[in-house]
Amino acid sequence: MVDFSNFNSLVDVALYFDTVEKCKETIAQARWKDGNIVCPYCGQPHCHRRRDGRYVCKNCNHNFSEMVGTIFENTKVSLVKWFMAMYLISSHKKGISSHQLHRDLHITQKTAWYMLQKIRSLYSQDDSIALEGEVECDEMYLGGRSKNKHKNKRVKHTQGKSLLTKEAIFGMAERTGRTAAFHVKDTKAETLRTYISQFVADNACIFTDESKCYYGLKEHGFNHQFVNHSAGEFANKEVTTNSIEGFWAHFKRMVFGTYHFVSSKYLQRYIDEAVYRWNTRKFEEQDRFTYMFEMALSVFDYHQVKMDFDNSEKISIFAVAELKGAP
Ligand SMILES: [Zn+2]
């Protein structure tokens, strides 16, 4: 098995993974670590390799390749370019745009966009490990500020937290490290409570600002403390929301520094990517590459990624973010 921690630059990756065969061999070794080829269709072990490099199952007679069920399945892009793309995506802390990937790898921007969406689909968050200890919760609003728009495009009553022209994101951050965040339909107390119940451990201590959307948490059995921003409690060591503010700042850098425009339809994918980058921010670059490779091999369902690229360009875009409480 290849040790990914040996790759310190794109040049290392390009020199080692110089043929499609080598990439395939690496995928097969990572997938079937003990050399026992397991059929992805029926789970039967000890499948045979055919002369043409594909595999055949004795039990169900299916022919298959090492790429079935991974993000590489049915790809028309060379695996050599996929491996380079994975390195580029994992090594850029703020992400990489489809335009940049298109230039770096000599692929069309449409292909680059499609590859990025496939990789983003690997980042989706789940609730397998609840956030623990002290957890800060906060919402952020992303979208056009009406007063910055042309007169006839302005929508009334869109200041502050109105969701007429904005999208809401709800974030939960452990003081010790991990974060989860989601594109939410609204920021009503009831809605946010559902997310807290799902992603935060029962015995965690929740810190929020004094917004109405956090009223009633105590009554619903949560261990909850308000942070009083207006009274200058920022300095109070125990009671701050600095961790979640740090994540919002990171998210904004990604959206405005790298992507510039994010469509509401795919907003959750960008949030997932930001959360993944935040949660792995202390990893070494090589560890992040290894981790990405492992995720890419995990069998997943990517039919949702097969969307119409042209349609995606027509969806409303955000130009300005408003971060509640930010200067
Ligand atoms: Zn089989």
Residues whose N, C-alpha, C, O or C-beta is under 5 A from the ligand:
A	BS01	ZN	C39 Y41 C42 G43 Q44 C57 N59 C60 N61
